[in-house]
Amino acid sequence: MDCSRWKMGFHLMPPTGWLNDPNGLCQLRGTYHVFHQYSPAWPAPDAPRGWGHFTSWDLVTWEHHGMVVQPDTADEASGSYSGCAVVMPGAAADGGDALRLYYTGNVKEPGDFDYIRAGRRAAQILIESDDGMALGPKRVILRNADYPADCTCHVRDPKVWRDGDGWWMILGARDVEDRGLILLMRSEDGVLWTSAGEVRSPEPFGYMWECPDRIVLDGRVHLSFSPQGMEGLPWSNGMRDQSGYVPMPDGTDLSAPGASVDVRAFRRWDAGFDFYAPQTFTDETGRTLLIGWMGMPEPPFDSAPGGLTWCHCLTVPRVLTRLADGTIAQLPAPELERLREAEEPLAVPGTMVLPGRRADIELAGIEGPLRLTLDGGLQIAFDGRELSCTFIGDACLPDGIGAGRTRRSAPLESLSSLRVLVDGSAVEVFAEGGRTVMSTRWFPVADALSVSLDGCCASARAWSMGDGMPDPAEA
């Protein structure tokens, strides 16, 4: 099988090897930086896990710089795990903005351990950089002994922010009763940290809360996290791992004494097959952007067919806005429209064929039920009650274009607009102005993209998309 058809044009993918969580997202001196979990030696057994690095001036054209954070110290011998970036105004040697990277160093001690309650070390590590490219020495700022006694060895994924003259850090954690929680740390300088409490939910909600994030929209603070151990919930689609957000009580922050999370208000970021571990940042225009991993830690389906020398990708950058009912809407960054090429006619109803495997499809003025089918195998549908993404026929078989994926759905009261991005082996669906989002990987075999539309809408437009990614080759 020729796997080149599955290469991405505007979704960030590794030049080779394995990619997972986005890390260290920021804009520094006009340049966007996307670090990410990276194992370039994958699928070799025990391939080292560190950080890869993409940069862009415009969120459209990207350059990859290889594996820039190596697990090369005793405090990260089993991997340089997820973390964040903090822009430091005026802190560089030349008076410009500098960067701090915080991440978790993972060590699994040799021996007969469960690596939950014993045998694992989780150190939080700091790297500083004047330009985001040349990285300084590593400093360990927290070790296992610095975490509360009720925590297991699973403490990771620091998210750090400044508030006035103070610094705050949240860490994902698992306690000795196998309940997920957030650890809160406080610092005067971002280097020396002390415990400042815990953020919990009144009732159990998964056994581990990974990849925490603090998001402020319209003055309201939201906690984003990825809880593990969620497969028993009716909306979980049988998936162990989820990603979502909870608004904090109006006027309160995570640093408020006794801060608690009302998980009854938990909303998934993405209702599709392939989405996990998102991270946000605020760019120099003041927009809040989100990027997620289009993959899952333990998916109940094949993640990719054989023959690929790389695995997984990231979502496109999504601009976040808070709606009146508290929902956070997500839409592709408008810069992606620069990749649009000639507009192609899309009949309603009807079928068309787009050249290549990259497209941007927009439907507006939708009335009633709708079905949009890609390559006769992936159906995106609205029936008046829910939005669904379904692989039909042989497409859902492990060796079909869905690679074992079947059906995902999300409740939706009405649908007036729909946007679908198709890029090699990635599909992202944005419904009703980004109120509901669904992401999936797929592995089509046709050289061109067929699009069939059944329903009623006032406007149906489609564009072939250009390529913002260079040919995958290690920088």
C-alpha positions, -999 to +999 in steps of 0.1 A: +000+000+000+013+035-009+010+054+024+018+088+009-019+095+003-023+096+042+003+123+046-010+155+061-010+189+045-021+211+074-023+188+104+010+185+122+024+150+119+059+136+128+085+133+101+089+098+113+080+078+144+054+084+170+037+117+181+013+122+210+005+151+234+010+187+223+033+205+247+048+239+253+023+258+230+031+295+227+038+325+205+072+340+212+085+371+193+059+365+166+068+328+161+043+301+170+059+271+188+043+237+191+063+212+210+050+176+212+056+142+227+079+124+202+095+090+197+113+092+164+127+056+167+091+042+169+081+013+164+114+001+179+108-014+214+114+011+242+119+039+218+130+070+238+102+095+244+111+132+244+098+165+228+097+173+191+093+209+180+074+227+152+075+264+144+055+287+122+051+324+115+015+321+103-002+289+117-002+276+081+034+268+070+054+247+096+089+235+100+099+206+122+132+207+142+135+171+153+137+158+189+148+189+209+142+176+245+159+143+250+154+120+280+191+123+287+193+129+325+188+105+354+155+123+363+138+115+329+154+082+320+120+067+311+108+097+291+105+135+289+067+137+295+042+165+289+043+201+301+038+237+291+055+270+281+054+303+298+065+335+279+087+358+301+083+394+289+117+412+287+136+384+303+160+375+275+196+387+274+188+412+246+158+426+265+132+407+244+108+380+256+122+347+267+106+313+273+103+288+302+094+252+295+081+230+324+077+193+320+076+159+338+106+137+339+095+100+342+116+072+357+105+036+361+128+019+385+139-017+377+121-043+398+088-059+406+067-027+409+031-017+400+045+018+390+015+034+405+022+032+443+059+023+440+087+021+415+081+054+397+097+088+401+080+119+387+102+150+386+091+184+373+119+200+352+125+235+340+143+246+309+148+283+299+154+297+265+159+333+251+145+325+217+126+292+219+152+274+198+184+272+219+175+255+251+193+260+283+203+235+310+177+214+329+168+221+365+147+198+387+122+219+406+099+192+422+103+156+432+081+129+446+088+140+482+073+175+474+038+161+466+011+154+492+013+121+510-021+110+497-008+109+461+005+079+443+035+081+420+013+093+392+019+131+392+026+148+359+019+174+332+025+208+348+006+238+335+021+271+349+008+307+348+016+340+364-009+360+384+004+394+394+037+389+412+029+352+419+033+319+400+009+290+400+012+254+388-014+227+384-004+190+381-025+160+372-025+133+399-039+100+411-044+095+449-040+063+470-078+057+467-075+057+429-093+090+425-082+117+400-073+152+413-053+183+406-024+194+427-019+232+432+015+246+437+026+282+445+059+300+438+073+335+441+098+331+412+086+301+392+116+280+405+110+273+442+076+258+447+054+249+477+022+229+479-009+252+479-037+225+481-057+202+460-086+206+435-110+177+436-146+167+428-170+158+455-177+124+439-152+101+421-146+109+384-120+086+370-088+074+386-063+099+371-066+134+358-040+140+331-030+171+312-047+198+333-051+233+318-064+266+331-084+286+305-098+321+309-126+332+285-146+364+291-132+365+326-145+330+335-119+304+346-123+269+332-104+237+342-096+214+313-083+179+321-083+144+307-097+119+332-088+082+329-111+054+340-143+067+324-155+038+304-186+031+327-203+064+319-233+063+295-218+089+272-182+075+272-186+052+241-168+026+261-136+047+261-114+046+292-100+081+286-118+114+280-110+151+276-132+179+287-136+211+307-155+224+337-163+260+344-152+272+378-178+290+399-183+325+387-157+348+401-134+321+414-101+307+403-083+274+408-063+291+435-094+299+456-092+281+490-110+248+489-116+250+451-138+222+439-148+208+405-184+202+397-180+173+373-218+173+366-208+203+344-181+183+326-183+188+288-162+169+263-140+189+240-146+165+211-171+137+205-152+119+178-129+089+177-095+104+180-090+133+205-070+136+237-047+157+259-055+191+244-035+222+255-043+259+250-024+291+248-030+328+243-013+343+212-001+378+207-034+390+194-052+378+225-069+348+210-071+316+230-061+287+207-064+249+214-045+220+198-052+184+207-037+150+200-056+131+173-051+098+191-059+080+223-037+063+250-056+030+248-080+030+218-103+001+214-095+000+177-065-001+154-047+033+153-033+029+118-028+003+091+005-013+086+031+003+064+033+037+080+067+050+092+049+076+114+019+075+137-006+101+148-011+138+143-024+170+160-056+188+154-056+221+136-053+252+159-088+259+171-100+294+183-120+292+215-150+314+223-175+311+252-211+310+242-240+324+263-249+290+278-213+284+289-203+260+261-169+267+246-171+268+208-142+257+187-135+268+151-104+264+129-080+293+130-090+315+101-054+315+088-061+280+074-083+296+047-051+308+030-046+272+019-078+271+000-074+266-037-100+267-064-136+265-052-153+233-065-191+231-072-211+211-047-246+202-057-274+199-032-282+170-032-255+154-053-221+140-055-188+155-066-151+145-067-124+167-054-088+162-067-064+150-041-071+141-004-074+176+012-106+197+013-124+224+032-162+219+030-187+245+043-225+241+045-248+270+056-285+275+060-291+238+068-327+229+072-338+195+085-319+162+085-286+160+066-261+134+054-226+142+042-207+111+030-170+110+022-157+082-002-189+063+004-176+051+037-176+079+063-210+094+069-215+127+089-252+130+097-278+150+116-312+135+124-328+164+144-315+151+177-278+142+174-248+146+152-231+114+143-199+102+126-202+067+112-181+044+092-205+024+070-202-010+053-168-024+050-153+009+059-156+001+097-137-032+095-101-033+109-088-034+073-112-008+060-108+029+057-120+033+093-094+009+106-118-005+132-137+027+140-175+024+140-198+052+152-196+082+175-225+107+183-233+138+203-266+154+212-274+184+191-307+203+191-304+221+158-279+223+129-277+253+107-240+252+097-214+225+092-177+227+083-156+196+076-118+196+071-103+166+053-066+162+053-049+130+041-058+107+070-075+132+093-111+145+094-124+173+117-161+182+119-173+215+133-211+218+137-233+248+146-205+273+148-182+250+167-206+241+194-201+204+187-168+190+173-158+155+161-124+143+150-113+110+135-085+094+116-093+074+085-072+057+058-089+060+024-075+042-007-090+064-035-067+089-052-095+116-051-121+125-026-157+119-033-183+140-015-220+132-014-246+155+001-282+145+009-303+172+026-313+208+023-290+238+027-289+273+013-252+272+006-227+243-001-191+252-009-159+231-011-123+239-018-093+217-024-065+226+001-029+233-004+001+219+016+015+237+047+038+209+057+071+201+040+077+165+029+083+145+061+121+144+066+139+149+099+152+185+102 
